[in-house]
């Protein structure tokens, strides 16, 4: 019988952002955005711990003031995954334990999505997992919407900004949209940090392709829940409305 290993959620929180500087500190219903993400994540019953990983003194101090576990990480990381790896090492995650990369701009995150993300670890020796959801062919045309090709038993074949698979017969009614939540067994996360960016990763600008090109299996779960990420200041209004309706 396979039992789920201890799981540690890590929330990368950079201050610098070309579209929304200081985004983790944006106020939502009287509290900073990172607090809402942390509060949502810790509701997942699989989580042993949830930690904020930042590179900014302002965010670090605000987290301490709010009672949110936080670690200071380097300012030179090329990706959020690299920041998550440093934070996981700081808090002492064991090789067989699982690290969950939780997007810091999802203040309306449904904790059930984290349970879906972690489900493959309960039934097989998964190393890396992620989520997809259904989108229409019209939505899939945008290169900002990353598409996934998935086998019948839930393994990722490819991720692309192009419309994949190609619909030669014009018979497809939906595509798999990649949802940017990841869970890694710590040894797989360490391996990621040892690898150079891969050719397909560099071409598509999608770091998950680094795992596929290195021969890793990425297990995919389809979710019916919706993400409500905050990319720009104008996205706050929608998120605030969602959270107000839940109160």
C-alpha positions as CSV (number, residue, x, y, z in Angstrom):
1,X,0.0,0.0,0.0
2,X,1.3,3.4,-1.0
3,X,0.9,6.2,1.5
4,X,1.4,9.9,0.7
5,X,4.7,11.3,2.0
6,X,5.0,14.5,4.0
7,X,4.2,17.5,1.8
8,X,5.6,21.0,2.2
9,X,4.0,23.9,0.4
10,X,6.3,26.8,-0.7
11,X,5.0,30.1,-2.0
12,X,7.5,32.1,-4.1
13,X,7.0,35.8,-3.5
14,X,9.2,38.2,-5.4
15,X,8.7,42.0,-5.0
16,X,9.9,42.9,-8.5
17,X,7.3,42.4,-11.3
18,X,7.2,44.1,-14.6
19,X,3.4,44.2,-14.7
20,X,2.7,44.6,-10.9
21,X,5.6,45.6,-8.7
22,X,5.1,44.7,-5.0
23,X,2.3,42.3,-5.9
24,X,2.6,40.0,-2.9
25,X,1.9,43.0,-0.6
26,X,-1.2,44.1,-2.5
27,X,-4.0,44.6,0.0
28,X,-7.1,42.4,-0.4
29,X,-9.8,42.8,2.2
30,X,-7.4,44.3,4.7
31,X,-4.6,41.7,4.4
32,X,-1.7,41.3,1.9
33,X,-2.1,38.9,-1.0
34,X,0.5,36.5,0.3
35,X,-1.5,36.0,3.5
36,X,-4.6,34.9,1.5
37,X,-2.5,32.4,-0.5
38,X,-0.9,31.0,2.7
39,X,-4.3,30.8,4.4
40,X,-5.8,28.9,1.5
41,X,-2.8,26.5,1.1
42,X,-2.7,25.5,4.8
43,X,-6.3,24.3,4.5
44,X,-5.1,21.4,2.4
45,X,-5.1,18.4,4.8
46,X,-2.0,16.9,3.1
47,X,0.2,19.8,4.0
48,X,2.7,19.3,6.8
49,X,4.0,22.9,6.4
50,X,3.5,26.0,4.3
51,X,6.3,28.6,3.9
52,X,6.7,31.9,2.1
53,X,9.9,32.2,0.1
54,X,10.9,35.8,-0.7
55,X,13.9,37.9,-1.7
56,X,12.7,41.2,-0.3
57,X,13.0,42.7,3.2
58,X,9.5,44.3,3.0
59,X,7.8,41.0,2.2
60,X,9.9,39.2,4.8
61,X,9.0,41.7,7.6
62,X,5.3,41.7,6.6
63,X,5.2,37.9,6.8
64,X,6.7,37.9,10.2
65,X,4.2,40.5,11.4
66,X,1.3,38.3,10.0
67,X,2.6,35.2,11.6
68,X,3.4,33.5,8.3
69,X,6.4,31.2,8.2
70,X,9.0,32.8,5.8
71,X,12.5,32.3,4.6
72,X,14.8,34.7,2.8
73,X,16.1,33.5,-0.6
74,X,18.5,34.8,-3.2
75,X,17.7,37.7,-5.5
76,X,19.3,36.0,-8.5
77,X,17.0,33.1,-9.2
78,X,16.0,32.6,-12.8
79,X,12.7,31.0,-12.0
80,X,10.2,30.4,-9.2
81,X,11.2,26.7,-9.2
82,X,14.8,27.7,-8.3
83,X,13.5,29.8,-5.4
84,X,11.4,26.9,-4.2
85,X,14.4,24.6,-4.3
86,X,16.5,27.0,-2.2
87,X,13.6,27.4,0.3
88,X,13.1,23.6,0.5
89,X,16.8,23.2,1.4
90,X,16.6,25.9,4.0
91,X,13.6,24.2,5.8
92,X,15.2,20.8,5.5
93,X,12.9,18.8,3.3
94,X,14.0,15.1,3.0
95,X,14.6,13.5,-0.4
96,X,11.4,11.4,-0.3
97,X,9.2,14.2,0.9
98,X,7.1,16.3,-1.5
99,X,7.5,20.0,-2.3
100,X,4.5,21.9,-3.7
101,X,5.2,25.0,-5.7
102,X,2.2,27.3,-4.9
103,X,1.7,30.4,-7.1
104,X,1.9,33.5,-4.9
105,X,-0.6,35.4,-7.1
106,X,-3.6,33.0,-6.4
107,X,-5.3,34.5,-3.4
108,X,-8.6,32.7,-4.3
109,X,-6.9,29.3,-4.6
110,X,-9.2,26.4,-3.9
111,X,-7.5,24.0,-1.4
112,X,-9.1,21.1,-3.3
113,X,-6.8,21.8,-6.2
114,X,-3.8,21.0,-4.0
115,X,-5.5,17.7,-3.0
116,X,-5.9,16.9,-6.7
117,X,-2.3,17.9,-7.4
118,X,-1.1,15.5,-4.7
119,X,-3.4,12.6,-5.5
120,X,-0.9,10.7,-7.8
121,X,1.5,10.4,-4.8
122,X,-1.2,8.3,-3.0
123,X,-1.3,5.6,-5.8
124,X,2.1,5.4,-7.4
125,X,5.8,6.4,-7.0
126,X,5.2,9.8,-8.7
127,X,8.1,12.2,-8.9
128,X,6.4,15.3,-10.4
129,X,2.7,16.2,-10.8
130,X,0.7,19.1,-12.2
131,X,-2.8,20.0,-13.2
132,X,-4.8,20.7,-16.3
133,X,-8.3,22.0,-17.0
134,X,-10.5,22.1,-20.1
135,X,-10.6,25.2,-22.4
136,X,-12.3,25.8,-25.7
137,X,-10.5,25.8,-29.1
138,X,-11.0,29.6,-29.2
139,X,-9.3,30.1,-25.8
140,X,-6.5,27.7,-26.8
141,X,-5.4,29.9,-29.7
142,X,-3.6,32.3,-27.3
143,X,0.1,31.4,-26.9
144,X,-0.3,32.6,-23.3
145,X,-2.5,29.6,-22.7
146,X,-0.1,26.7,-22.3
147,X,-1.6,23.5,-23.7
148,X,-0.8,20.0,-22.5
149,X,-1.0,16.6,-24.3
150,X,-1.8,13.9,-21.9
151,X,-2.0,10.1,-22.1
152,X,-5.2,8.1,-21.1
153,X,-3.5,7.2,-17.8
154,X,-2.5,10.7,-16.9
155,X,1.1,11.2,-18.1
156,X,2.2,14.4,-19.8
157,X,3.5,13.9,-23.3
158,X,4.2,17.5,-24.1
159,X,3.4,21.1,-23.2
160,X,3.3,23.9,-25.8
161,X,2.1,27.4,-26.5
162,X,1.0,26.1,-29.9
163,X,-2.4,24.4,-30.3
164,X,-1.5,20.8,-29.6
165,X,-2.5,18.2,-30.6
166,X,-3.1,19.5,-34.1
167,X,-6.7,19.1,-35.0
168,X,-6.6,17.9,-38.6
169,X,-10.2,16.9,-38.8
170,X,-11.5,19.9,-36.9
171,X,-13.2,17.6,-34.4
172,X,-11.8,18.8,-31.1
173,X,-14.2,20.5,-28.7
174,X,-11.7,21.3,-26.0
175,X,-8.0,21.4,-25.2
176,X,-6.1,20.7,-22.0
177,X,-5.0,24.0,-20.4
178,X,-1.9,23.6,-18.2
179,X,-2.5,25.0,-14.7
180,X,0.8,26.1,-13.2
181,X,0.8,24.3,-9.9
182,X,3.5,21.7,-9.4
183,X,4.4,19.1,-6.8
184,X,7.9,17.5,-6.8
185,X,9.4,14.8,-4.8
186,X,12.5,16.6,-3.3
187,X,15.0,14.4,-5.2
188,X,13.3,15.4,-8.5
189,X,13.4,19.1,-7.5
190,X,17.1,18.7,-6.8
191,X,17.6,17.1,-10.2
192,X,15.8,20.0,-11.8
193,X,18.3,22.4,-10.2
194,X,21.2,20.5,-11.6
195,X,20.0,20.6,-15.2
196,X,20.8,23.3,-17.7
197,X,17.8,24.8,-19.5
198,X,16.8,22.3,-22.3
199,X,16.5,23.1,-26.0
200,X,12.7,22.7,-26.0
201,X,12.4,24.7,-22.8
202,X,14.3,27.6,-24.4
203,X,12.3,27.4,-27.6
204,X,8.9,27.3,-25.9
205,X,9.9,29.3,-22.7
206,X,8.3,26.5,-20.6
207,X,10.5,25.2,-17.8
208,X,8.4,22.0,-17.3
209,X,9.8,20.8,-20.6
210,X,13.2,20.5,-18.9
211,X,11.8,17.5,-16.9
212,X,10.3,15.8,-19.9
213,X,13.6,16.2,-21.9
214,X,15.5,14.7,-19.0
215,X,13.2,11.6,-19.1
216,X,11.0,12.3,-16.1
217,X,7.3,11.4,-16.0
218,X,5.0,14.2,-15.1
219,X,1.7,12.9,-13.8
220,X,-1.3,15.1,-14.7
221,X,-4.7,15.4,-12.9
222,X,-7.6,17.2,-14.5
223,X,-9.3,19.8,-12.3
224,X,-12.7,21.3,-12.6
225,X,-11.7,24.2,-10.3
226,X,-10.8,27.6,-11.8
227,X,-7.8,29.7,-11.1
228,X,-8.1,33.4,-10.5
229,X,-4.6,34.7,-10.8
230,X,-3.6,38.3,-10.3
231,X,-1.3,39.4,-13.1
232,X,-2.1,43.2,-13.1
233,X,-3.6,45.6,-10.6
234,X,-6.9,45.6,-12.5
235,X,-7.2,41.8,-11.7
236,X,-7.6,42.6,-8.0
237,X,-11.3,43.7,-8.4
238,X,-12.4,40.3,-9.6
239,X,-10.5,38.4,-6.8
240,X,-11.9,40.7,-4.1
241,X,-15.4,40.0,-5.5
242,X,-14.9,36.3,-5.3
243,X,-13.6,36.4,-1.7
244,X,-16.4,38.7,-0.6
245,X,-18.9,36.2,-1.9
246,X,-17.4,33.5,0.2
247,X,-17.6,35.4,3.4
